[in-house]
């Protein structure tokens, strides 16, 4: 379990290089519709955030201010403000979004939906 946690946390931390973000990892919890905020030094969950139904893929914005979350059963992508850790926007995504990529301009998401 600990090895799995480390791999999951590492995957969620990729790209988190600013000092304010380097000490936390964000992990989606598909079964309970939450996002865990994990202290990477202690490997402890420091906060649990309620998000949409069946969260799957997550992606950090290029400017490190937002986290995009696929809410698969809601057919949306939610936008989490990292400063407040609150959902600030909900974007339509089509049916069952799974993963996505963010365009370098930080304005366009390319969404992969499950069929």
KOLSE-443703 format. One line per field, with one value per residue (C-alpha): residue number from 1; x, y, z. Coordinates in Angstrom, 2 decimals, decimal comma. Each point is the difference from the previous one (the first is absolute). Layout:
N
num: [NUM_...]
east: [X_...]
north: [Y_...]
up: [Z_...]
This chain:
115
num: [1_2_3_4_5_6_7_8_9_10_11_12_13_14_15_16_17_18_19_20_21_22_23_24_25_26_27_28_29_30_31_32_33_34_35_36_37_38_39_40_41_42_43_44_45_46_47_48_49_50_51_52_53_54_55_56_57_58_59_60_61_62_63_64_65_66_67_68_69_70_71_72_73_74_75_76_77_78_79_80_81_82_83_84_85_86_87_88_89_90_91_92_93_94_95_96_97_98_99_100_101_102_103_104_105_106_107_108_109_110_111_112_113_114_115]
east: [0,00_2,77_1,74_-3,26_-0,55_3,48_-0,53_-3,42_1,29_2,98_-2,28_-2,16_3,03_1,56_0,48_-0,37_3,26_-0,84_0,85_-3,62_-1,12_3,01_-1,07_-3,46_-1,45_-3,59_-1,60_-3,52_-2,11_-2,45_-2,04_-0,86_-0,12_2,85_3,47_2,69_2,66_3,08_3,02_2,86_2,44_-2,19_-2,05_-3,12_-3,32_-0,31_-3,30_-2,83_-1,96_-3,47_-0,12_-2,31_-1,15_2,71_3,05_2,65_2,77_1,48_2,26_1,88_-0,26_3,20_-0,03_-0,40_-3,21_-2,67_-0,56_-2,33_-2,01_-1,95_-3,34_-0,87_-3,56_-0,91_1,33_1,99_3,47_0,20_2,52_1,51_1,66_3,16_0,22_-3,46_-0,38_-3,55_-1,70_-0,24_-1,36_-1,65_0,59_-2,01_2,05_-2,20_-0,84_2,30_3,24_3,05_3,19_1,06_2,86_0,33_1,08_3,20_-2,08_-1,73_-3,41_-1,00_-0,54_0,07_-2,21_0,01_-3,41_-0,70_-2,27]
north: [0,00_2,44_-0,63_0,57_3,23_1,23_-0,73_1,67_3,04_0,25_-0,08_2,74_2,14_0,04_3,63_1,36_1,88_3,31_0,20_0,48_-3,12_-2,27_-1,18_-1,25_-2,54_-0,16_-3,41_-0,67_-2,55_-1,50_-2,01_2,80_3,05_1,85_1,33_-0,66_2,60_-1,86_1,43_-1,57_0,26_-1,85_-1,95_0,93_1,20_3,59_0,85_-1,73_2,07_-0,97_0,02_-1,31_-3,56_-2,62_2,27_-1,47_1,91_3,13_2,58_3,03_3,26_1,34_3,00_-2,26_1,76_-2,55_-3,73_-1,46_-3,05_-2,41_-0,62_-3,01_-0,73_3,71_0,29_3,07_1,29_1,92_2,78_0,17_3,24_-1,13_3,11_-0,52_-3,73_0,72_-0,98_3,24_-1,26_-3,00_-0,61_-2,23_-2,96_-2,42_-3,44_-1,61_2,04_-2,03_1,93_3,18_2,15_3,75_2,06_2,02_3,21_-1,16_0,68_-3,24_-3,47_-3,07_-2,59_-3,79_-1,52_-3,65_-1,74]
up: [0,00_0,89_-3,35_-1,85_1,94_-0,89_-3,69_-0,02_1,87_-2,32_-3,04_1,49_0,84_-3,45_-0,98_3,54_0,17_1,65_3,72_1,08_-1,85_0,39_3,45_-0,99_-2,40_-1,25_-0,51_-1,30_1,90_-2,47_2,51_2,46_-2,30_1,68_-0,63_2,63_0,74_1,22_1,80_-1,93_2,90_2,52_-2,58_1,97_-1,39_1,20_-1,67_-1,84_-2,51_-1,27_-3,79_-2,73_-0,57_-0,70_-0,36_-2,28_-1,76_1,53_-1,61_1,29_-1,95_-1,53_2,37_3,08_1,13_-0,95_0,04_-2,63_1,10_-2,24_1,74_-2,14_1,15_-0,14_-3,58_1,02_0,75_3,25_0,63_3,49_1,11_1,80_2,18_1,52_-0,77_-1,21_-3,26_-2,00_-3,31_-1,63_-3,70_-2,35_-1,20_-1,85_1,34_2,61_-0,14_1,06_-0,78_-1,71_-1,19_0,36_-2,99_0,61_-0,15_3,23_-1,62_-1,75_1,46_-2,22_1,69_-0,44_0,70_0,76_-2,49]
